[in-house]
Amino acid sequence: MNKNKKFSIRLTEDEQNRIRTKANGKPMSGYCRALLLNEMSGGSMIATELTDIRRELASVGNNINQIAKRVNSGEYPDISGIPRIINELRDKINKKLSKVR
């Protein structure tokens, strides 16, 4: 694709520094283009994060179903590690959500 159109905006020095920091070393033009075309319209980055969250939650649901099945069949599986796993999952989800907010 031939990028032959120019788009410019005026920023304060603080705004420019904040954008450069968020770009994390990426070229400014590419970073701003991705930000404007993808994220602000609910683009691929947000979709990826939400898909990851959905996958994590589905995993928890599957684990709960497996535990319920074993309990219903008379087994009593060790569930002492579940609070730790739930806390880890909560932290992962919160980290992903912070990228979307």
C-alpha positions as CSV (number, residue, x, y, z in Angstrom):
1,M,0.0,0.0,0.0
2,N,1.4,3.4,-1.0
3,K,1.2,5.8,1.9
4,N,1.3,9.1,0.2
5,K,-1.1,11.2,2.4
6,K,0.1,13.2,5.4
7,F,-1.8,13.9,8.5
8,S,-0.5,16.2,11.2
9,I,-1.6,17.4,14.6
10,R,-0.3,19.8,17.2
11,L,0.7,18.5,20.6
12,T,2.1,20.0,23.8
13,E,5.6,18.7,24.7
14,D,4.0,16.7,27.5
15,E,1.5,15.0,25.2
16,Q,4.3,14.2,22.7
17,N,6.4,12.7,25.5
18,R,3.5,10.6,26.7
19,I,2.8,9.2,23.3
20,R,6.5,8.4,22.7
21,T,6.6,6.6,26.1
22,K,3.5,4.6,25.1
23,A,5.0,3.8,21.7
24,N,7.8,2.1,23.6
25,G,10.4,2.6,20.8
26,K,8.1,1.8,17.9
27,P,8.1,4.3,15.0
28,M,5.6,7.1,15.9
29,S,3.9,7.0,12.5
30,G,3.1,3.3,12.8
31,Y,2.2,3.5,16.4
32,C,-0.3,6.4,15.8
33,R,-1.7,4.8,12.7
34,A,-2.4,1.5,14.6
35,L,-3.9,3.5,17.5
36,L,-6.2,5.5,15.4
37,L,-7.3,2.9,13.0
38,N,-7.5,-0.2,15.3
39,E,-7.9,0.5,19.0
40,M,-10.2,3.5,18.8
41,S,-12.6,1.6,16.6
42,G,-12.5,-1.5,18.8
43,G,-9.8,-3.1,16.6
44,S,-7.7,-6.2,16.8
45,M,-5.8,-5.4,20.0
46,I,-8.9,-5.1,22.0
47,A,-10.4,-8.2,20.3
48,T,-7.3,-10.2,21.1
49,E,-7.4,-9.2,24.7
50,L,-11.1,-10.1,25.1
51,T,-10.5,-13.4,23.3
52,D,-7.8,-14.2,25.8
53,I,-10.1,-13.4,28.7
54,R,-12.8,-15.5,27.2
55,R,-10.4,-18.4,26.9
56,E,-9.2,-18.1,30.5
57,L,-12.8,-18.0,31.8
58,A,-13.7,-21.1,29.6
59,S,-10.8,-22.9,31.2
60,V,-12.1,-22.1,34.7
61,G,-15.6,-23.3,33.7
62,N,-14.1,-26.6,32.3
63,N,-12.1,-27.2,35.5
64,I,-15.2,-26.6,37.7
65,N,-17.2,-29.0,35.5
66,Q,-14.5,-31.7,35.9
67,I,-14.4,-31.2,39.7
68,A,-18.3,-31.4,39.9
69,K,-18.2,-34.6,37.8
70,R,-15.7,-36.2,40.1
71,V,-17.6,-35.2,43.3
72,N,-20.8,-36.5,41.8
73,S,-19.2,-39.8,41.1
74,G,-18.1,-40.2,44.8
75,E,-14.6,-38.9,44.5
76,Y,-13.3,-36.0,46.6
77,P,-10.5,-34.3,44.6
78,D,-8.0,-32.1,46.3
79,I,-9.2,-28.5,45.7
80,S,-6.9,-26.8,48.2
81,G,-5.0,-25.1,45.3
82,I,-8.1,-23.6,43.7
83,P,-8.1,-20.2,45.6
84,R,-4.5,-19.6,44.4
85,I,-5.5,-20.5,40.8
86,I,-8.5,-18.2,41.0
87,N,-6.3,-15.4,42.3
88,E,-3.8,-15.9,39.6
89,L,-6.6,-15.9,37.0
90,R,-8.1,-12.7,38.4
91,D,-4.7,-11.0,38.2
92,K,-4.3,-12.1,34.6
93,I,-7.8,-10.9,33.6
94,N,-7.2,-7.5,35.4
95,K,-3.9,-7.1,33.6
96,K,-5.6,-7.7,30.2
97,L,-8.5,-5.5,31.1
98,S,-6.2,-2.7,32.0
99,K,-4.9,-2.8,28.4
100,V,-8.4,-2.4,27.1
101,R,-9.6,0.4,29.3
